[in-house]
Each structure stands twice: as C-alpha cells, then as structure tokens.
Amino acid sequence: MEMTAYLRSIALLREEVPSFKKYPFHLPAISSLDQLKFHPKVTYIVGENGMGKSTLLEAVAVALGFNAEGGTLNFTFSTAETHSELYHYLRMVRGVTRPRDGFFFRAESYYNLATEIDALDREMSFGPPIIESYGGRSLHMMSHGESFFAAFMNRFGGRGLYIMDEPEAALSPYRQMAMLSRIHDLVEKHSQFIISTHSPILMAYPDSLIYQLTAEGIRQVSLEETDHFIIMKEFVNNRERMLKELLAREED
C-alpha cells in the first residue's frame, strides 16, 4: 500500500521540538505524534474543533511546498502569516513516483485565493488566464459553494496529490455526494487525497484510512466509530428525543 502513495507518511522530529508546552506542540494529537502513514488513495483527518486537524494538515501542505493559504505549488501570496512552525519539524516520506499535479484546498482562505487569481490575471500580458483552469469564470462571480466545486471539477486533473481542509464548508449534502464521486474519479486517475472534514458523507469513501484526533491523541477508526457518524445517526434516528433533550428548559 505504501509504495504506491505520493506521500507515504510523515514523522515528527521529536528530538528537535523546542517545547511540548507551547502551541502547536502541546496539542495531544501533535505531542503524541510519532509517525502517521497515509493511504495511497484517501486519508481522512477528523475530530472535534480545536483538536488540531487544520494545524496538522496545514503543516503537511507547507512542508510539501504549498502556500499556507492554499492553491498550487506556484502560489506564493501571503495575506497574513498565521501558520504554525510545525512544518519545520516534520519529516516527509515520499513515494517512488512524484505527482504531476497538486493542490492545497483550504476553505477558510479560499476567498484570498480567488482574489489572488483575479489579480494575477489582470497583471498577465501573455498566455491563457489562470481562471481558465477553474472553469473560465471569476470565482468571486459564483456562490461560495459553486466556486468550491469549480475548483474540484476543473482544476483537479488527476495524477495529483490533493490536500483538502474542510472542503464541505460551503457544500450542500447533494454537492458533498457529488464531491465523493469526483474524488473517486480522480483516484481512478491515480490521485491521492488527504482530507480534513466534519462530513460523514465525505469521509465515507470505502478504500481509505480515517484518523480521529482526540484529547488522548490520534487513533485509526472506521467510519462507524467516528463521533461525526455516531452523532448524526443518533440525531436522524431519534430526532424527537434528542430535540427534547437539546431544547429542554428548567421548570420554574
């Protein structure tokens, strides 16, 4: 399994970490990290808010040479230097084959990426506009969800390493299912995905690994063992009871 992956694993250079008492090394998922292996097709990083999912994914992307705010390896813009120093302390174990394509998709800074694309296209005096790779229409001229999906459908071309931080943020459940289908199409074209998500729909790809980040560290789980799946299933199957508990008020 490992040898076919573009990114086989990462390891924390623990002996070089200055202090496990400060951010981000104090986070349980980071402080307990030794080595993390990736599936050659799809790996999910899941967990509750504040567990370090985006921090870990960002560090992996930056260590690979991607811009912290997202995009391809060619993007070098910076709106704000807010990424952690974790990437300095990761050893990347790559596969024998290098990807031909790559993209770091980050929902929280996608607006900044769209703005940079428009700015670069205004400055270009030759060659096709960058926006042609995203469907030919300014990402700012679409809804949030449409612009997300435009990148997934147009910019991602296959034989790529795609790192995605909460891609479901602006997608309806229907679009999330369409995204799952798109992931499969790209996997069939020899792509590898590393995805941080809260969506039980997106994390349902069958040939994958799921790592759940908790207050105790990182553990590999099945979809049915994730908190996201358990809570969603409980709510859908017992909606009235859960609403009664959630909306209960103390009697005077």
Accessible surface in RSA format (square Angstrom, percent):
REM  Atomic radii and reference values for relative SASA: ProtOr
REM  Chains: A
REM  Algorithm: Lee & Richards
REM  Probe-radius: 1.40
REM  Slices: 20
REM RES _ NUM      All-atoms   Total-Side   Main-Chain    Non-polar    All polar
REM                ABS   REL    ABS   REL    ABS   REL    ABS   REL    ABS   REL
RES MET A   1   123.31  63.9  67.45  44.6  55.86 133.0  61.11  52.0  62.20  82.4
RES GLU A   2    52.15  29.9  50.62  38.3   1.53   3.6  10.80  20.9  41.34  33.8
RES MET A   3   100.22  51.9  96.15  63.6   4.08   9.7  86.32  73.4  13.91  18.4
RES THR A   4   107.60  76.5  80.60  81.7  27.01  64.4  83.30 111.9  24.30  36.7
RES ALA A   5     1.64   1.5   0.00   0.0   1.64   3.7   0.51   0.7   1.13   3.0
RES TYR A   6    18.95   8.8  15.37   8.7   3.58   9.3   9.74   7.3   9.22  11.4
RES LEU A   7     0.74   0.4   0.74   0.5   0.00   0.0   0.74   0.5   0.00   0.0
RES ARG A   8    56.07  23.5  56.07  28.6   0.00   0.0   0.06   0.1  56.01  33.9
RES SER A   9     2.46   2.1   2.46   3.3   0.00   0.0   0.25   0.5   2.21   3.1
RES ILE A  10     0.08   0.0   0.08   0.1   0.00   0.0   0.08   0.1   0.00   0.0
RES ALA A  11     6.83   6.3   6.83  10.5   0.00   0.0   6.83   9.6   0.00   0.0
RES LEU A  12     8.30   4.6   0.00   0.0   8.30  20.9   0.00   0.0   8.30  22.3
RES LEU A  13    32.99  18.4  32.22  23.1   0.77   1.9  32.99  23.2   0.00   0.0
RES ARG A  14    89.62  37.6  83.05  42.3   6.57  15.7  36.26  49.6  53.36  32.3
RES GLU A  15   143.31  82.3 101.22  76.6  42.09 100.2  72.35 140.0  70.95  57.9
RES GLU A  16    97.70  56.1  78.92  59.7  18.79  44.7  31.68  61.3  66.02  53.9
RES VAL A  17    16.25  10.7   0.00   0.0  16.25  39.1   0.00   0.0  16.25  44.1
RES PRO A  18    76.63  55.9  35.13  32.0  41.50 150.9  46.75  38.6  29.88 185.7
RES SER A  19    37.62  31.8  30.18  40.3   7.43  17.1  28.08  59.8   9.54  13.4
RES PHE A  20    68.63  34.3  54.39  33.7  14.24  37.0  54.39  33.0  14.24  40.7
RES LYS A  21   191.81  93.6 162.56  99.7  29.24  69.6 109.26  98.3  82.55  87.9
RES LYS A  22    96.01  46.8  91.07  55.9   4.94  11.8  56.70  51.0  39.31  41.9
RES TYR A  23   120.95  56.5 106.86  60.8  14.09  36.7  85.47  64.2  35.48  43.7
RES PRO A  24     0.77   0.6   0.77   0.7   0.00   0.0   0.77   0.6   0.00   0.0
RES PHE A  25     0.00   0.0   0.00   0.0   0.00   0.0   0.00   0.0   0.00   0.0
RES HIS A  26    85.59  46.8  70.06  48.7  15.53  39.7  48.45  49.9  37.14  43.2
RES LEU A  27    21.69  12.1  21.69  15.5   0.00   0.0  21.69  15.2   0.00   0.0
RES PRO A  28    41.90  30.5  38.85  35.4   3.04  11.1  41.87  34.6   0.03   0.2
RES ALA A  29     0.17   0.2   0.02   0.0   0.14   0.3   0.02   0.0   0.14   0.4
RES ILE A  30     0.00   0.0   0.00   0.0   0.00   0.0   0.00   0.0   0.00   0.0
RES SER A  31    32.95  27.8  28.02  37.4   4.93  11.3  14.50  30.9  18.45  25.9
RES SER A  32    61.52  52.0  31.05  41.4  30.46  70.2  37.83  80.6  23.68  33.2
RES LEU A  33     5.10   2.8   2.57   1.8   2.53   6.4   5.10   3.6   0.00   0.0
RES ASP A  34    98.39  68.9  95.77  95.3   2.62   6.2  28.35  66.7  70.04  69.9
RES GLN A  35    90.39  50.5  65.93  48.2  24.46  58.2  15.10  32.1  75.29  57.1
RES LEU A  36     8.71   4.9   8.11   5.8   0.60   1.5   8.71   6.1   0.00   0.0
RES LYS A  37    87.79  42.8  85.82  52.7   1.98   4.7  40.81  36.7  46.98  50.0
RES PHE A  38     1.77   0.9   1.77   1.1   0.00   0.0   1.77   1.1   0.00   0.0
RES HIS A  39    14.57   8.0  14.57  10.1   0.00   0.0   6.45   6.6   8.13   9.5
RES PRO A  40    21.52  15.7  14.10  12.9   7.42  27.0  14.10  11.6   7.42  46.1
RES LYS A  41    74.61  36.4  74.61  45.8   0.00   0.0  36.90  33.2  37.71  40.2
RES VAL A  42     0.00   0.0   0.00   0.0   0.00   0.0   0.00   0.0   0.00   0.0
RES THR A  43     0.00   0.0   0.00   0.0   0.00   0.0   0.00   0.0   0.00   0.0
RES TYR A  44     0.00   0.0   0.00   0.0   0.00   0.0   0.00   0.0   0.00   0.0
RES ILE A  45     1.62   0.9   1.62   1.2   0.00   0.0   1.62   1.2   0.00   0.0
RES VAL A  46     0.00   0.0   0.00   0.0   0.00   0.0   0.00   0.0   0.00   0.0
RES GLY A  47     2.11   2.6   0.00   N/A   2.11   2.6   2.11   5.8   0.00   0.0
RES GLU A  48   111.22  63.9 105.84  80.1   5.38  12.8  50.64  97.9  60.58  49.5
RES ASN A  49   107.96  74.4  93.57  90.4  14.39  34.7  31.97  76.9  75.99  73.4
RES GLY A  50    60.61  74.7   0.00   N/A  60.61  74.7  39.05 107.2  21.55  48.3
RES MET A  51    41.72  21.6  41.08  27.2   0.64   1.5  38.21  32.5   3.52   4.7
RES GLY A  52     8.26  10.2   0.00   N/A   8.26  10.2   5.65  15.5   2.62   5.9
RES LYS A  53     9.09   4.4   7.28   4.5   1.81   4.3   0.49   0.4   8.60   9.2
RES SER A  54    34.42  29.1  31.95  42.6   2.47   5.7  21.36  45.5  13.06  18.3
RES THR A  55    17.03  12.1  14.17  14.4   2.86   6.8   2.52   3.4  14.51  21.9
RES LEU A  56     2.67   1.5   2.67   1.9   0.00   0.0   2.67   1.9   0.00   0.0
RES LEU A  57     1.54   0.9   1.54   1.1   0.00   0.0   1.54   1.1   0.00   0.0
RES GLU A  58    11.25   6.5  11.07   8.4   0.19   0.4   0.82   1.6  10.43   8.5
RES ALA A  59     2.00   1.8   0.31   0.5   1.69   3.8   2.00   2.8   0.00   0.0
RES VAL A  60     2.00   1.3   2.00   1.8   0.00   0.0   2.00   1.7   0.00   0.0
RES ALA A  61     0.00   0.0   0.00   0.0   0.00   0.0   0.00   0.0   0.00   0.0
RES VAL A  62    23.33  15.4  14.63  13.2   8.70  21.0  14.63  12.7   8.70  23.6
RES ALA A  63    28.57  26.3   3.42   5.3  25.15  57.2   8.36  11.8  20.21  53.5
RES LEU A  64    17.89  10.0   4.11   2.9  13.78  34.6   5.00   3.5  12.89  34.7
RES GLY A  65    46.74  57.6   0.00   N/A  46.74  57.6  29.75  81.6  16.99  38.1
RES PHE A  66    11.66   5.8   5.61   3.5   6.05  15.7   5.71   3.5   5.95  17.0
RES ASN A  67    20.68  14.3  12.11  11.7   8.57  20.6   8.39  20.2  12.29  11.9
RES ALA A  68    13.33  12.3  10.31  15.9   3.02   6.9  10.31  14.5   3.02   8.0
RES GLU A  69    18.27  10.5  17.16  13.0   1.12   2.7  15.62  30.2   2.65   2.2
RES GLY A  70     0.59   0.7   0.00   N/A   0.59   0.7   0.59   1.6   0.00   0.0
RES GLY A  71     0.00   0.0   0.00   N/A   0.00   0.0   0.00   0.0   0.00   0.0
RES THR A  72    11.45   8.1  11.45  11.6   0.00   0.0   9.10  12.2   2.34   3.5
RES LEU A  73   100.59  56.0  82.32  58.9  18.27  45.9  82.32  57.8  18.27  49.2
RES ASN A  74   134.12  92.5 109.94 106.2  24.19  58.2  29.92  72.0 104.20 100.7
RES PHE A  75    16.85   8.4  10.34   6.4   6.51  16.9  13.38   8.1   3.47   9.9
RES THR A  76   124.24  88.4  95.06  96.4  29.18  69.6  66.51  89.3  57.73  87.3
RES PHE A  77    26.21  13.1  14.59   9.0  11.62  30.2  25.26  15.3   0.95   2.7
RES SER A  78    65.95  55.7  30.66  40.9  35.29  81.3  27.05  57.6  38.90  54.5
RES THR A  79    91.03  64.7  57.81  58.6  33.22  79.2  54.35  73.0  36.69  55.5
RES ALA A  80    55.55  51.1  41.75  64.4  13.80  31.4  49.72  70.0   5.83  15.4
RES GLU A  81   131.75  75.6  97.92  74.1  33.83  80.6  60.88 117.8  70.87  57.9
RES THR A  82   114.77  81.6  81.72  82.8  33.05  78.8  61.02  82.0  53.75  81.3
RES HIS A  83    52.69  28.8  31.55  21.9  21.15  54.1  15.03  15.5  37.67  43.8
RES SER A  84    13.57  11.5   1.15   1.5  12.42  28.6  10.25  21.8   3.32   4.6
RES GLU A  85    58.30  33.5  52.82  40.0   5.49  13.1  25.26  48.9  33.05  27.0
RES LEU A  86     0.00   0.0   0.00   0.0   0.00   0.0   0.00   0.0   0.00   0.0
RES TYR A  87    57.44  26.8  51.93  29.5   5.50  14.3  25.19  18.9  32.25  39.8
RES HIS A  88   110.11  60.2  86.04  59.8  24.07  61.6  54.07  55.7  56.03  65.2
RES TYR A  89    34.98  16.3  34.98  19.9   0.00   0.0  10.00   7.5  24.97  30.8
RES LEU A  90    13.46   7.5   0.00   0.0  13.46  33.8   0.00   0.0  13.46  36.2
RES ARG A  91   123.95  52.0 119.89  61.1   4.06   9.7  56.60  77.4  67.35  40.8
RES MET A  92    35.41  18.3  13.24   8.8  22.17  52.8  13.24  11.3  22.17  29.4
RES VAL A  93    40.38  26.6  37.38  33.8   3.00   7.2  40.38  35.1   0.00   0.0
RES ARG A  94    91.37  38.4  74.92  38.2  16.44  39.1  15.87  21.7  75.50  45.8
RES GLY A  95     8.93  11.0   0.00   N/A   8.93  11.0   0.60   1.6   8.33  18.7
RES VAL A  96   113.64  74.8  76.00  68.8  37.64  90.7  83.93  72.9  29.70  80.6
RES THR A  97    79.36  56.4  75.00  76.0   4.36  10.4  52.09  70.0  27.27  41.2
RES ARG A  98   155.26  65.2 141.71  72.2  13.55  32.3  51.56  70.5 103.70  62.9
RES PRO A  99    43.16  31.5  24.00  21.9  19.16  69.6  24.16  19.9  19.00 118.1
RES ARG A 100   197.01  82.7 156.29  79.7  40.73  97.0  59.57  81.4 137.44  83.3
RES ASP A 101    26.02  18.2  18.20  18.1   7.82  18.5  18.61  43.8   7.41   7.4
RES GLY A 102     9.92  12.2   0.00   N/A   9.92  12.2   3.34   9.2   6.58  14.7
RES PHE A 103     0.04   0.0   0.00   0.0   0.04   0.1   0.00   0.0   0.04   0.1
RES PHE A 104     0.53   0.3   0.45   0.3   0.08   0.2   0.45   0.3   0.08   0.2
RES PHE A 105     0.16   0.1   0.00   0.0   0.16   0.4   0.16   0.1   0.00   0.0
RES ARG A 106    22.21   9.3  19.83  10.1   2.38   5.7   0.63   0.9  21.57  13.1
RES ALA A 107    13.14  12.1   7.18  11.1   5.96  13.6   7.32  10.3   5.82  15.4
RES GLU A 108   139.82  80.3  97.40  73.7  42.41 101.0  46.78  90.5  93.04  76.0
RES SER A 109    10.07   8.5   9.55  12.7   0.53   1.2  10.07  21.5   0.00   0.0
RES TYR A 110     4.33   2.0   3.61   2.1   0.71   1.9   4.32   3.2   0.01   0.0
RES TYR A 111   150.31  70.2 144.92  82.5   5.39  14.0 104.04  78.2  46.27  57.0
RES ASN A 112    41.77  28.8  37.37  36.1   4.40  10.6   3.43   8.3  38.34  37.1
RES LEU A 113     1.96   1.1   1.96   1.4   0.00   0.0   1.96   1.4   0.00   0.0
RES ALA A 114     3.58   3.3   2.99   4.6   0.59   1.3   3.01   4.2   0.57   1.5
RES THR A 115    58.59  41.7  58.30  59.1   0.30   0.7  57.85  77.7   0.74   1.1
RES GLU A 116    40.73  23.4  39.20  29.7   1.53   3.6   2.22   4.3  38.50  31.4
RES ILE A 117     0.18   0.1   0.18   0.1   0.00   0.0   0.18   0.1   0.00   0.0
RES ASP A 118    30.23  21.2  27.90  27.8   2.33   5.5  11.25  26.5  18.99  18.9
RES ALA A 119    23.05  21.2  22.35  34.5   0.69   1.6  22.77  32.1   0.28   0.7
RES LEU A 120    54.98  30.6  54.56  39.0   0.42   1.0  54.56  38.3   0.42   1.1
RES ASP A 121    32.49  22.8  16.76  16.7  15.73  37.2  16.35  38.5  16.14  16.1
RES ARG A 122   180.13  75.6 143.91  73.4  36.22  86.2  78.08 106.7 102.05  61.8
RES GLU A 123   133.03  76.4 101.01  76.4  32.02  76.2  49.02  94.8  84.01  68.6
RES MET A 124    77.55  40.2  50.55  33.5  27.00  64.3  54.15  46.0  23.41  31.0
RES SER A 125   106.28  89.8  64.55  86.1  41.73  96.1  53.08 113.0  53.20  74.5
RES PHE A 126   169.73  84.9 157.47  97.5  12.26  31.9 167.74 101.7   1.99   5.7
RES GLY A 127    52.73  65.0   0.00   N/A  52.73  65.0  24.19  66.4  28.54  63.9
RES PRO A 128   107.39  78.3  95.45  87.0  11.94  43.4 101.26  83.6   6.13  38.1
RES PRO A 129    60.76  44.3  56.04  51.1   4.72  17.1  57.96  47.8   2.80  17.4
RES ILE A 130    47.91  27.3  42.51  31.7   5.40  13.0  47.91  34.5   0.00   0.0
RES ILE A 131    19.11  10.9  19.11  14.2   0.00   0.0  19.11  13.8   0.00   0.0
RES GLU A 132   100.09  57.5  81.60  61.7  18.49  44.0  24.83  48.0  75.27  61.5
RES SER A 133    54.42  46.0  44.10  58.9  10.32  23.8  18.00  38.3  36.42  51.0
RES TYR A 134     1.57   0.7   1.57   0.9   0.00   0.0   0.99   0.7   0.58   0.7
RES GLY A 135    47.26  58.3   0.00   N/A  47.26  58.3  17.04  46.8  30.22  67.7
RES GLY A 136    35.20  43.4   0.00   N/A  35.20  43.4   8.67  23.8  26.53  59.4
RES ARG A 137   126.01  52.9 122.21  62.3   3.80   9.0  49.97  68.3  76.04  46.1
RES SER A 138    29.45  24.9  22.41  29.9   7.04  16.2  21.32  45.4   8.13  11.4
RES LEU A 139     5.95   3.3   0.79   0.6   5.16  13.0   0.79   0.6   5.16  13.9
RES HIS A 140    70.83  38.7  44.01  30.6  26.82  68.6  34.50  35.6  36.33  42.3
RES MET A 141   130.50  67.6 114.60  75.8  15.90  37.8  89.47  76.1  41.03  54.4
RES MET A 142    34.00  17.6  14.01   9.3  19.99  47.6  13.86  11.8  20.14  26.7
RES SER A 143    63.48  53.6  47.87  63.9  15.61  36.0  52.18 111.1  11.30  15.8
RES HIS A 144   106.30  58.1  94.23  65.5  12.07  30.9  73.20  75.4  33.10  38.5
RES GLY A 145    14.52  17.9   0.00   N/A  14.52  17.9  10.76  29.5   3.77   8.4
RES GLU A 146    81.89  47.0  75.90  57.4   5.99  14.3  23.83  46.1  58.06  47.4
RES SER A 147     4.87   4.1   4.87   6.5   0.00   0.0   0.95   2.0   3.93   5.5
RES PHE A 148     0.06   0.0   0.06   0.0   0.00   0.0   0.06   0.0   0.00   0.0
RES PHE A 149    19.15   9.6  19.06  11.8   0.09   0.2  19.15  11.6   0.00   0.0
RES ALA A 150    12.41  11.4   6.35   9.8   6.06  13.8  11.83  16.7   0.57   1.5
RES ALA A 151     0.00   0.0   0.00   0.0   0.00   0.0   0.00   0.0   0.00   0.0
RES PHE A 152     0.00   0.0   0.00   0.0   0.00   0.0   0.00   0.0   0.00   0.0
RES MET A 153    88.10  45.6  73.53  48.7  14.57  34.7  71.94  61.2  16.16  21.4
RES ASN A 154    76.55  52.8  49.44  47.8  27.11  65.3   8.90  21.4  67.65  65.4
RES ARG A 155    47.80  20.1  43.83  22.3   3.97   9.5   3.78   5.2  44.02  26.7
RES PHE A 156     1.10   0.5   0.00   0.0   1.09   2.8   0.00   0.0   1.09   3.1
RES GLY A 157    52.65  64.9   0.00   N/A  52.65  64.9  31.25  85.8  21.39  47.9
RES GLY A 158     7.22   8.9   0.00   N/A   7.22   8.9   1.12   3.1   6.10  13.7
RES ARG A 159    96.75  40.6  96.75  49.3   0.00   0.0  15.61  21.3  81.14  49.2
RES GLY A 160     0.00   0.0   0.00   N/A   0.00   0.0   0.00   0.0   0.00   0.0
RES LEU A 161     8.91   5.0   8.91   6.4   0.00   0.0   8.91   6.3   0.00   0.0
RES TYR A 162     0.00   0.0   0.00   0.0   0.00   0.0   0.00   0.0   0.00   0.0
RES ILE A 163     0.00   0.0   0.00   0.0   0.00   0.0   0.00   0.0   0.00   0.0
RES MET A 164     0.04   0.0   0.04   0.0   0.00   0.0   0.03   0.0   0.01   0.0
RES ASP A 165     6.15   4.3   5.80   5.8   0.35   0.8   0.24   0.6   5.91   5.9
RES GLU A 166    48.02  27.6  48.02  36.3   0.00   0.0   4.41   8.5  43.61  35.6
RES PRO A 167     0.26   0.2   0.26   0.2   0.00   0.0   0.26   0.2   0.00   0.0
RES GLU A 168    20.86  12.0  16.39  12.4   4.47  10.6  12.57  24.3   8.28   6.8
RES ALA A 169    66.48  61.1  24.07  37.2  42.40  96.5  34.33  48.3  32.14  85.1
RES ALA A 170    29.64  27.3   5.17   8.0  24.47  55.7  15.33  21.6  14.31  37.9
RES LEU A 171    12.15   6.8   0.10   0.1  12.05  30.3   1.71   1.2  10.44  28.1
RES SER A 172    55.50  46.9  43.58  58.2  11.92  27.4  45.60  97.1   9.90  13.9
RES PRO A 173    85.79  62.5  85.79  78.2   0.00   0.0  85.79  70.8   0.00   0.0
RES TYR A 174   159.80  74.6 157.05  89.4   2.75   7.2 108.96  81.9  50.84  62.7
RES ARG A 175    89.24  37.5  89.24  45.5   0.00   0.0  13.72  18.8  75.52  45.8
RES GLN A 176    21.85  12.2  21.85  16.0   0.00   0.0   0.00   0.0  21.85  16.6
RES MET A 177   105.78  54.8  99.05  65.6   6.73  16.0  59.91  50.9  45.87  60.8
RES ALA A 178    30.91  28.4  19.91  30.7  11.01  25.0  27.82  39.2   3.09   8.2
RES MET A 179     0.01   0.0   0.01   0.0   0.00   0.0   0.01   0.0   0.00   0.0
RES LEU A 180    36.57  20.4  35.76  25.6   0.81   2.0  35.76  25.1   0.81   2.2
RES SER A 181    65.19  55.1  56.76  75.7   8.44  19.4  33.35  71.0  31.84  44.6
RES ARG A 182    25.62  10.8  24.11  12.3   1.51   3.6   2.64   3.6  22.98  13.9
RES ILE A 183     0.42   0.2   0.42   0.3   0.00   0.0   0.42   0.3   0.00   0.0
RES HIS A 184    80.64  44.1  80.64  56.1   0.00   0.0  56.54  58.3  24.10  28.0
RES ASP A 185    62.49  43.8  58.78  58.5   3.71   8.8  10.27  24.2  52.22  52.1
RES LEU A 186     0.00   0.0   0.00   0.0   0.00   0.0   0.00   0.0   0.00   0.0
RES VAL A 187    10.88   7.2   2.33   2.1   8.55  20.6   2.33   2.0   8.55  23.2
RES GLU A 188   114.06  65.5  88.85  67.2  25.22  60.0  27.87  53.9  86.20  70.4
RES LYS A 189   104.82  51.1 100.05  61.4   4.76  11.3  64.58  58.1  40.24  42.9
RES HIS A 190   109.50  59.8  98.65  68.6  10.85  27.8  64.91  66.9  44.59  51.9
RES SER A 191     3.65   3.1   0.00   0.0   3.65   8.4   0.71   1.5   2.93   4.1
RES GLN A 192     0.87   0.5   0.87   0.6   0.00   0.0   0.87   1.9   0.00   0.0
RES PHE A 193     0.00   0.0   0.00   0.0   0.00   0.0   0.00   0.0   0.00   0.0
RES ILE A 194     0.54   0.3   0.54   0.4   0.00   0.0   0.54   0.4   0.00   0.0
RES ILE A 195     0.05   0.0   0.05   0.0   0.00   0.0   0.05   0.0   0.00   0.0
RES SER A 196     0.00   0.0   0.00   0.0   0.00   0.0   0.00   0.0   0.00   0.0
RES THR A 197     0.00   0.0   0.00   0.0   0.00   0.0   0.00   0.0   0.00   0.0
RES HIS A 198    55.03  30.1  47.57  33.1   7.46  19.1  38.17  39.3  16.85  19.6
RES SER A 199     6.81   5.8   2.63   3.5   4.18   9.6   6.43  13.7   0.38   0.5
RES PRO A 200    26.24  19.1  23.23  21.2   3.02  11.0  23.54  19.4   2.70  16.8
RES ILE A 201    55.36  31.5  50.80  37.8   4.56  11.0  55.35  39.9   0.01   0.0
RES LEU A 202     0.03   0.0   0.03   0.0   0.00   0.0   0.03   0.0   0.00   0.0
RES MET A 203     1.09   0.6   0.00   0.0   1.09   2.6   0.00   0.0   1.09   1.4
RES ALA A 204    39.12  36.0  23.35  36.0  15.78  35.9  24.67  34.7  14.46  38.3
RES TYR A 205    15.67   7.3  11.99   6.8   3.68   9.6   6.60   5.0   9.06  11.2
RES PRO A 206   123.03  89.7  87.64  79.9  35.40 128.7  96.82  79.9  26.21 162.9
RES ASP A 207    58.81  41.2  55.04  54.8   3.76   8.9  20.89  49.2  37.92  37.8
RES SER A 208    26.88  22.7   4.50   6.0  22.38  51.6   0.00   0.0  26.88  37.7
RES LEU A 209    24.22  13.5  22.66  16.2   1.56   3.9  24.22  17.0   0.00   0.0
RES ILE A 210     9.57   5.4   8.30   6.2   1.26   3.0   8.30   6.0   1.26   3.4
RES TYR A 211    19.44   9.1  19.44  11.1   0.00   0.0  11.67   8.8   7.77   9.6
RES GLN A 212     3.20   1.8   3.20   2.3   0.00   0.0   0.89   1.9   2.31   1.8
RES LEU A 213     2.12   1.2   0.03   0.0   2.09   5.3   0.03   0.0   2.09   5.6
RES THR A 214    27.16  19.3  23.96  24.3   3.20   7.6  23.03  30.9   4.14   6.3
RES ALA A 215    64.86  59.6  46.90  72.4  17.96  40.9  46.98  66.2  17.88  47.4
RES GLU A 216   152.31  87.4 119.38  90.3  32.92  78.4  71.13 137.6  81.18  66.3
RES GLY A 217     4.30   5.3   0.00   N/A   4.30   5.3   4.10  11.3   0.20   0.4
RES ILE A 218    42.86  24.4  11.05   8.2  31.80  76.7  11.84   8.5  31.01  84.2
RES ARG A 219   120.30  50.5 114.52  58.4   5.78  13.8  58.31  79.7  61.98  37.6
RES GLN A 220   112.30  62.8  85.26  62.3  27.03  64.4  21.06  44.8  91.24  69.2
RES VAL A 221    11.10   7.3   0.04   0.0  11.06  26.6   4.41   3.8   6.69  18.1
RES SER A 222    50.29  42.5  39.79  53.1  10.50  24.2  42.99  91.5   7.30  10.2
RES LEU A 223    33.04  18.4  29.89  21.4   3.15   7.9  29.89  21.0   3.15   8.5
RES GLU A 224   104.69  60.1  95.73  72.4   8.96  21.3  47.67  92.2  57.02  46.6
RES GLU A 225    84.82  48.7  79.69  60.3   5.13  12.2  29.31  56.7  55.52  45.3
RES THR A 226     0.00   0.0   0.00   0.0   0.00   0.0   0.00   0.0   0.00   0.0
RES ASP A 227    70.15  49.1  69.27  68.9   0.89   2.1  17.44  41.0  52.71  52.6
RES HIS A 228    27.37  15.0  17.94  12.5   9.42  24.1  22.65  23.3   4.71   5.5
RES PHE A 229    52.14  26.1  51.59  32.0   0.55   1.4  51.68  31.3   0.46   1.3
RES ILE A 230    88.71  50.5  85.49  63.7   3.22   7.8  87.32  62.9   1.39   3.8
RES ILE A 231   104.00  59.2 102.25  76.2   1.75   4.2 104.00  74.9   0.00   0.0
RES MET A 232   100.44  52.0  99.02  65.5   1.42   3.4  84.52  71.9  15.92  21.1
RES LYS A 233   111.20  54.2 104.33  64.0   6.87  16.3  57.06  51.4  54.14  57.7
RES GLU A 234    62.26  35.7  60.40  45.7   1.86   4.4  22.52  43.6  39.74  32.4
RES PHE A 235    65.21  32.6  65.21  40.4   0.00   0.0  65.21  39.5   0.00   0.0
RES VAL A 236   100.75  66.3  79.57  72.0  21.17  51.0  82.82  72.0  17.93  48.6
RES ASN A 237    95.50  65.9  62.72  60.6  32.78  78.9  20.85  50.2  74.65  72.2
RES ASN A 238    54.22  37.4  46.86  45.3   7.36  17.7   7.86  18.9  46.36  44.8
RES ARG A 239   125.49  52.7 121.89  62.1   3.60   8.6  28.75  39.3  96.74  58.6
RES GLU A 240   119.73  68.7 113.85  86.1   5.88  14.0  65.10 125.9  54.63  44.6
RES ARG A 241   110.68  46.5 103.32  52.7   7.36  17.5  69.78  95.4  40.90  24.8
RES MET A 242    33.77  17.5  33.56  22.2   0.20   0.5  33.77  28.7   0.00   0.0
RES LEU A 243    54.46  30.3  53.98  38.6   0.48   1.2  54.31  38.1   0.14   0.4
RES LYS A 244   161.45  78.8 150.37  92.3  11.08  26.4 102.61  92.4  58.84  62.7
RES GLU A 245   108.50  62.3  85.99  65.1  22.50  53.6  41.73  80.7  66.76  54.5
RES LEU A 246   111.45  62.1  86.05  61.6  25.40  63.9  89.52  62.9  21.93  59.0
RES LEU A 247   113.47  63.2 101.24  72.4  12.23  30.7 101.75  71.5  11.72  31.5
RES ALA A 248    65.39  60.1  41.15  63.5  24.24  55.1  50.32  70.9  15.06  39.9
RES ARG A 249   186.50  78.3 160.61  81.9  25.89  61.6  79.24 108.3 107.25  65.0
RES GLU A 250   171.48  98.4 143.05 108.2  28.43  67.7  64.16 124.1 107.32  87.6
RES GLU A 251   169.14  97.1 136.41 103.2  32.73  77.9  56.06 108.4 113.08  92.3
RES ASP A 252   194.60 136.3 119.53 119.0  75.06 177.5  73.93 174.0 120.67 120.3
END  Absolute sums over single chains surface
CHAIN  1 A    13009.7      10422.5       2587.2       7044.0       5965.7
END  Absolute sums over all chains
TOTAL         13009.7      10422.5       2587.2       7044.0       5965.7
